[in-house]
Amino acid sequence: MPAVTEDQVERVRALIAAIPPGRIRTYGDLSAQVGLSSPRIVGWIMRTDSADLPWHRVVPASGRPAAGLRERQVARLREEGVRVVDGRIDLRAHRM
């Protein structure tokens, strides 16, 4: 994985913290905004440092949450009014 600065980590964290209820961002959205070389870096940051963030509002560009998180993530998003059809988040309606 490419080197990631503490500033980049904090910028990603700030962007995630700023996602309001009922809205979502993709890993790629966040990666592009911070200037990271890959959306996977956002995933790495989230795996290591996101327990205090609304992690459930960050989804893959496919709109399909990861299998290991799917039930919890979809439940949280639905509580916030996010439309999920056949396991896929309605990106057009809820993407920031």
N, C-alpha and C positions, 0 to 999 in steps of 0.2 A: 504494500500500500504506500502511496506517496506520502511524504512528510506533511503533517497537518499542524498548523500553528495553534497556539492557545487562543489567539484572536479569532481564528476561523471557527474553532469549537464554540467559543462564546457567541459569535454571530449566528451560528446555526441554532444554538440554544435559545437566543433571543427571538429569532424568527418563529421557532416552534411555540414558544411561550406566548407570542402575539397572535396566534391563530385563534379566532373567536369560536365559541360554541356554534355548531351547525355548519362550519366551514372546514375545508380540508386543503392540504397542500400535498404535492407529491415529493418524493425524495429528489427527483430531478429538478423540480421547481426550486427547492432549497439549495441544492448543489449549484445551480446556475446563478442564483442570486448572490451567493457567497464567493463564486468563482472557483469552486472545487473542480477537480478533473473528472470526478465520477460521482453519481448518486450513491454508490456503495459506501463512500466515505461518510455520507449522512447516516446511513444505516449503522456504520461502525460507531459513530458518535452516539447515536441513540442507544445502541447496545451497551455502551460503557458509561453513559452519563445522561440519562433522561428520566430517571424515576420520579422526579419532581415536575415533569413537563406533561402537557396533554399529548402524549405519544400517539394516542389513538387517532389523532387528526392528521397524521402523516401516513400516506398510503402509496403503494406502487402505482406507476403510470397506467397499469392495466385496470386499476380500480378494484383489484381482488386482494384482500389482505392475506398475509402469510398464513399458511395452514395452522401453525402453532398458536397464532394470536387471533385467528378468525372470529371465534365465538365471542370473546371478550371485546374485541375491537368493534365488531358489528353491533353488539349490544349497546356499547357506550355511544356510538355514533347515532344509532336509532333513538336513544334517549334525548339526543340533542336535535332531533328532527331531520337527520340526514337520511336521504332515501337510498335504500339498498335493495336491489332487485336481482334475484338469483345469485346472491353472494357477491355482487359487484356494486360498488359505490357509484352513484350517479355523479360523475365528475363535472359534467356540464352544469349541473344545478348547484353544486356545493364547492367547487374549486375557487380559491382566491386568485 
